[in-house]
């Protein structure tokens, strides 16, 4: 377990003694696809390191509508910010999108260790600051960019270094929720991108055919009735 912890920035600066302490209070968790890790409102006394698979973090509205907040991929930690709040609960639910392996970490003990180590606190602050900047960028994207721009940006973000072809990491309705796009709008935009030769689709496999065009779409602010966006979507 210690070797797995060392691969993650949050634990990379810990001493061997600290790593052993984390390991002592941690345990492994495996989930099948569709199984729940925790529910919205559960006591938040642990945080997690995802080793393999994908986890969906989501919120439910009073009417039961689901909003996907994040799709966690390996190797990433999540729910660690909650350790600094007293008597807190998880503000989201977590569900496996595929078979997953995780390390469950005692949040209270890790928080106590942070109080004992300034260096550990600064590492954690760096991780949380990076995540905060990412959330601010997402708010900007939702506020300033159309659904087409957001989907084009998502496709570009999934591109691997040495190939233009990749497989969608989650079901399309999950990605749509993550991007704050209605499922029917998501499907329509994806179809239009394929028909206009920006991408090629084969089930969940996407091949980028026009990277310059996608970059243009991703950079165009929310004005769906102008320019390149006219044929793709209406305001969200």
C-alpha positions in Angstrom: 0.0 0.0 0.0 2.8 2.4 0.8 4.2 2.2 -2.8 0.7 3.1 -4.1 0.5 6.1 -1.7 3.9 7.4 -2.9 2.6 7.8 -6.5 0.2 10.6 -5.4 1.3 14.1 -4.8 -0.7 14.4 -1.5 1.5 11.6 0.1 4.7 12.0 -1.9 6.4 14.3 0.6 5.5 12.2 3.7 8.2 10.5 5.6 8.4 6.7 5.9 7.1 7.0 9.4 4.1 9.1 8.3 3.4 6.7 5.4 3.3 3.8 7.8 0.9 5.8 10.0 -1.4 6.4 7.1 -1.2 2.7 6.1 -2.0 1.6 9.6 -5.3 3.5 9.6 -6.2 2.7 6.0 -7.8 -0.2 4.3 -8.5 -1.4 0.7 -11.9 -1.2 -0.9 -13.2 -2.9 -4.0 -16.5 -2.1 -5.7 -18.4 -3.6 -8.6 -19.8 -1.4 -11.3 -22.9 0.4 -10.0 -22.1 -0.1 -6.3 -22.2 2.9 -4.0 -19.1 4.0 -2.0 -21.0 6.6 0.1 -24.2 8.6 -0.2 -24.9 12.3 0.0 -25.3 13.1 3.7 -23.3 10.2 5.1 -20.7 11.1 7.8 -17.5 12.1 6.2 -14.9 10.4 8.4 -12.7 9.0 5.5 -11.3 10.2 2.2 -10.1 8.0 -0.7 -7.4 7.3 -3.2 -8.7 5.7 -6.4 -6.3 3.2 -7.7 -8.2 1.7 -10.6 -11.5 2.4 -12.4 -13.8 5.4 -12.4 -15.9 6.9 -9.6 -18.9 9.3 -10.2 -19.4 12.1 -7.7 -22.9 13.4 -7.9 -25.6 15.5 -6.1 -29.3 14.8 -6.1 -31.9 17.6 -6.1 -35.0 17.5 -3.9 -36.9 16.2 -6.9 -34.4 13.4 -7.5 -32.6 14.9 -10.5 -28.9 14.0 -10.6 -26.0 16.4 -11.4 -22.6 14.8 -11.9 -20.0 16.9 -10.1 -16.9 15.0 -11.1 -15.8 11.7 -12.7 -12.7 10.7 -10.6 -10.0 8.7 -12.5 -7.0 6.8 -11.3 -4.7 7.8 -9.6 -6.6 10.5 -7.7 -7.7 11.4 -4.2 -11.1 12.8 -3.4 -13.1 14.1 -0.3 -9.8 15.1 1.4 -10.9 18.7 1.9 -13.7 17.6 4.3 -11.2 16.5 7.0 -10.8 20.1 8.1 -14.6 20.5 8.9 -16.0 19.3 12.2 -19.0 17.0 12.1 -19.2 17.2 8.4 -21.1 15.0 5.9 -20.4 14.2 2.3 -22.0 16.8 0.1 -22.1 14.3 -2.8 -22.7 10.7 -3.4 -20.0 8.4 -4.9 -20.8 5.5 -7.2 -18.6 3.2 -9.2 -18.8 3.6 -13.0 -16.7 0.5 -13.5 -15.0 -2.1 -11.2 -12.8 0.0 -8.9 -10.1 -0.4 -6.3 -9.5 2.3 -3.7 -7.6 3.0 -0.5 -9.8 4.3 2.3 -7.9 6.7 4.6 -8.8 7.9 8.1 -9.5 11.6 7.7 -9.3 12.4 11.4 -5.9 10.8 11.9 -4.6 12.4 8.7 -5.9 15.8 9.9 -4.1 15.2 13.2 -0.9 14.5 11.3 -1.2 17.7 9.4 -1.4 19.6 12.6 1.9 18.1 13.5 3.6 18.8 10.1 3.8 22.2 8.4 5.2 20.5 5.3 2.3 18.2 5.0 -0.1 21.1 5.3 1.5 23.0 2.5 1.4 19.9 0.2 -2.3 19.5 0.9 -2.9 23.2 0.4 -1.3 22.9 -3.0 -3.5 20.0 -4.0 -6.7 21.8 -2.9 -5.6 25.1 -4.6 -5.1 23.3 -7.9 -8.6 21.7 -7.5 -10.1 25.1 -6.7 -8.6 26.6 -9.8 -10.1 23.8 -11.9 -13.5 24.5 -10.4 -13.2 28.2 -11.2 -12.4 27.3 -14.8 -15.5 25.1 -14.9 -17.7 27.9 -13.7 -16.2 30.2 -16.4 -16.9 27.5 -19.0 -20.5 27.1 -18.0 -21.1 30.8 -17.7 -19.2 32.0 -20.8 -19.3 29.1 -23.3 -22.0 27.3 -25.2 -22.7 23.6 -24.9 -20.8 23.1 -28.2 -17.8 24.9 -26.8 -17.8 22.8 -23.7 -18.1 19.5 -25.5 -15.4 20.5 -28.0 -13.1 21.4 -25.1 -13.9 18.1 -23.4 -13.1 16.1 -26.5 -9.8 17.9 -26.8 -9.0 17.3 -23.1 -9.3 13.5 -23.7 -6.9 13.4 -26.6 -3.9 11.2 -26.0 -0.4 12.3 -26.9 0.4 9.9 -29.7 -3.1 9.2 -31.1 -6.2 11.0 -32.2 -8.5 8.1 -31.1 -9.8 7.6 -27.6 -12.6 5.8 -25.8 -15.1 7.8 -23.7 -14.4 7.0 -20.0 -18.0 7.2 -18.9 -21.5 6.7 -20.3 -22.6 9.6 -22.5 -25.3 10.7 -20.1 -22.8 11.0 -17.3 -20.4 13.1 -19.4 -23.4 15.3 -20.4 -24.3 15.9 -16.8 -20.7 16.6 -16.0 -20.6 19.3 -18.7 -24.0 20.7 -17.7 -25.6 19.7 -21.0 -28.9 18.1 -21.5 -28.5 14.5 -22.7 -30.5 15.1 -25.9 -28.5 18.3 -26.6 -25.3 16.4 -26.0 -26.3 13.6 -28.5 -27.3 16.2 -31.1 -24.0 18.2 -30.8 -22.0 15.0 -30.9 -23.8 13.9 -34.1 -23.4 17.3 -35.7 -19.7 17.3 -34.9 -19.4 13.9 -36.7 -21.5 15.0 -39.6 -19.3 18.1 -40.1 -16.1 16.0 -40.0 -14.8 17.4 -36.7 -14.8 13.9 -35.2 -15.6 10.3 -36.2 -17.7 8.1 -33.9 -17.8 4.3 -33.5 -19.9 3.6 -30.4 -17.9 5.0 -27.5 -14.7 5.4 -29.6 -14.0 8.9 -30.8 -11.4 9.9 -33.5 -10.5 13.6 -33.8 -10.5 14.6 -37.5 -10.2 18.3 -37.3 -8.3 19.4 -34.3 -8.0 23.1 -35.5 -11.7 23.3 -35.9 -12.4 21.8 -32.5 -10.0 24.3 -31.0 -11.9 27.1 -32.6 -15.2 25.8 -31.3 -13.8 25.4 -27.8 -12.6 29.0 -27.8 -15.8 30.6 -29.0 -17.8 32.2 -26.2 -21.5 31.5 -25.7 -23.1 33.0 -28.7 -24.8 30.0 -30.3 -26.5 32.1 -33.1 -23.2 33.4 -34.4 -20.5 32.0 -36.7 -19.5 28.3 -36.4 -22.0 27.6 -33.6 -25.1 28.5 -35.6 -25.6 24.9 -36.8 -24.9 23.2 -33.6 -26.9 24.3 -30.5 -29.2 26.8 -28.9 -28.4 28.6 -25.6 -28.3 26.4 -22.5 
